[in-house]
Amino acid sequence: MDYQMKKVIGLMLAVMMLAALVASAMAEESQGREMYVYTQNGKGLYVRSSMSAADKSNIIGSLPYGSKVFTYGGQSGWTYIEIGSLSGYVMSRFLVKNKPAPYTPSGNPTPDPSRNFDTRSATTVEQINTLLASAKPVTPYMVTVRPTRSSGWVYLRWIPSRYAAQVASYGSNQQLTVIAELKDWFQVQDPTTGRVGFIYKSYLQ
């Protein structure tokens, strides 16, 4: 089996794995998924009736650090949760998959293990969601493709992981537009074709 065939098979397996993970996550969301409140300072997390942190009148409750909740999807950095008779929206970045260690005033809680990973090689739904949650919109600006070799290629991925399917490929000095910045990734748009995807930051200047 030649190198190209191995590469194609490897890519297909990676795509299948990611598809299975996404399907599993969707199935979990329909039944309610267990997650926990995690804040760096040990404070509680507000539950709101709408997806807005600016509106103080929408606060309907507060969850203590470490609380277990059931999540039912969300959008734009917010997650819909239920716990007992309380239901509403919380900021997604304060929810983690694993129960955090108890918080002590003399020090920080143990870092959430699901957030410590190679940001170039995300392989789970939690890791990819962590990267997507780090996205910051920017005023669009142009960058130049810089492969590790001048004759090489840089791949545009449909999600921020080198194991994700390729949307397109670009050679040295081609221009792309950055529309959002993530942890170690850029979300970019091809100004010629309109394609949108993710490229690791070290390949762009």
C-alpha positions in Angstrom: 0.0 0.0 0.0 1.6 3.3 -1.1 1.9 6.4 1.1 -1.0 8.3 -0.6 -3.4 5.4 0.0 -2.4 5.1 3.6 -2.9 8.9 4.0 -6.4 8.7 2.4 -7.4 5.7 4.7 -6.1 7.5 7.7 -8.0 10.6 6.9 -11.2 8.6 6.3 -10.8 6.9 9.7 -10.3 10.2 11.4 -13.4 11.7 9.8 -15.5 8.6 10.7 -14.3 8.9 14.3 -15.2 12.6 14.5 -18.6 11.9 12.9 -19.3 9.1 15.5 -18.3 11.5 18.3 -20.6 14.2 17.1 -23.5 11.7 16.6 -22.9 10.4 20.2 -22.9 14.0 21.5 -26.2 14.7 19.7 -27.8 11.6 21.2 -26.6 12.6 24.7 -28.0 16.1 24.3 -31.5 14.8 23.5 -31.5 13.0 26.9 -29.7 15.6 29.0 -26.0 15.5 29.5 -24.4 15.7 33.0 -21.9 18.5 33.4 -20.4 20.5 36.4 -20.0 24.1 37.3 -16.3 25.1 37.3 -15.1 28.7 38.1 -11.5 29.7 38.7 -12.4 31.7 41.7 -14.8 29.2 43.3 -17.8 31.5 43.0 -21.2 30.5 41.8 -22.6 30.7 38.3 -25.7 32.7 37.4 -28.6 31.0 35.6 -30.4 33.4 33.3 -33.7 33.4 31.5 -32.1 34.7 28.3 -28.6 34.5 26.6 -27.3 37.9 27.8 -24.8 38.7 30.4 -25.4 42.5 30.1 -29.0 42.2 31.2 -29.0 41.9 35.0 -32.8 41.5 35.2 -32.6 38.1 33.5 -30.8 36.4 36.5 -33.2 33.7 37.9 -30.8 31.7 40.1 -27.2 30.9 41.0 -25.4 27.5 41.0 -22.6 26.8 43.5 -19.2 25.7 42.3 -19.1 22.0 41.5 -22.9 21.7 41.0 -24.1 18.9 38.7 -26.5 20.1 35.9 -28.1 18.5 32.9 -27.4 20.3 29.6 -29.7 20.4 26.5 -27.6 22.2 23.9 -27.1 25.9 23.3 -25.5 28.4 21.0 -23.3 31.5 20.9 -21.3 30.5 24.0 -24.5 29.7 26.1 -25.9 26.4 27.3 -29.4 25.5 28.4 -29.4 23.6 31.7 -31.8 22.0 34.1 -31.2 21.3 37.8 -34.3 20.4 39.9 -37.0 23.0 39.3 -34.4 25.5 38.0 -33.8 25.8 34.2 -32.3 28.5 32.0 -29.1 29.6 30.3 -25.5 29.6 31.7 -22.2 30.6 30.0 -20.8 27.4 28.4 -17.2 28.2 29.4 -18.1 27.5 33.1 -19.3 24.0 32.5 -17.0 21.0 32.4 -17.4 17.3 31.8 -15.6 16.0 35.0 -16.5 16.9 38.5 -13.9 19.5 39.7 -11.8 19.2 42.8 -13.1 21.1 45.8 -12.2 24.8 45.8 -10.1 26.1 48.7 -9.5 29.9 49.3 -5.8 29.3 49.7 -5.3 28.0 46.2 -6.9 27.3 42.9 -8.9 24.1 42.2 -7.3 21.4 40.2 -7.4 22.4 36.4 -10.1 20.7 34.5 -8.4 17.8 32.6 -10.6 18.1 29.6 -9.1 21.5 28.9 -5.5 20.3 28.9 -4.8 18.9 25.4 -2.8 19.5 22.2 -4.8 22.3 20.6 -3.6 21.2 17.2 -4.9 17.7 17.5 -8.3 17.8 19.2 -9.9 14.4 19.0 -13.0 14.6 21.2 -16.2 16.6 21.1 -15.3 18.3 24.4 -11.9 19.4 23.1 -13.3 20.8 19.9 -16.1 22.6 21.8 -13.4 24.1 24.1 -11.6 25.4 21.1 -14.8 26.8 19.5 -15.8 28.4 22.8 -12.5 30.3 22.7 -13.4 32.0 19.4 -13.2 35.8 19.5 -14.7 37.8 16.5 -12.3 40.3 15.0 -12.4 43.0 12.4 -11.5 41.0 9.3 -7.9 41.3 8.2 -5.7 39.6 5.6 -3.0 37.0 6.3 -0.5 35.2 4.2 -0.2 31.4 4.0 3.3 30.2 5.1 3.7 26.4 4.8 6.7 24.8 6.6 8.2 24.3 3.2 7.9 26.9 0.4 6.7 24.1 -1.9 4.3 22.7 0.6 0.5 23.1 1.3 -1.6 24.3 4.2 -5.0 22.7 4.6 -8.2 24.5 5.5 -10.2 22.3 8.0 -13.9 22.3 8.6 -13.3 22.2 12.4 -10.2 23.1 14.4 -8.4 19.8 14.4 -5.7 18.4 12.1 -7.7 15.2 12.0 -10.7 17.0 10.5 -11.6 16.8 6.8 -9.9 19.2 4.4 -12.1 21.9 2.9 -9.3 23.3 0.7 -5.5 23.6 0.4 -3.3 26.6 -0.1 0.2 27.2 -1.3 2.8 29.7 -0.1 1.9 33.4 -0.2 -1.8 32.9 -0.9 -4.1 35.4 0.9 -6.9 34.6 3.3 -9.2 36.7 5.5 -9.2 36.1 9.3 -12.8 36.4 10.7 -12.2 35.0 14.2 -9.3 34.0 16.4 -9.3 30.9 18.5 -6.7 29.4 20.9 -3.9 28.6 18.4 -6.3 28.6 15.4 -7.7 31.2 13.0 -11.1 30.9 11.4 -10.6 32.2 7.9 -12.4 32.9 4.7 -11.1 32.5 1.2 -11.9 35.8 -0.5 -12.0 34.1 -3.9 -14.3 31.2 -3.3 -16.0 32.2 -0.1 -15.0 29.0 1.7 -14.7 29.2 5.5 -12.7 27.0 7.8 -9.9 26.8 10.3 -6.1 26.9 9.9 -3.5 26.5 12.6 -2.0 29.9 13.4 1.6 28.9 12.9 0.9 28.5 9.1 -0.3 32.1 8.7 1.4 35.4 8.9 
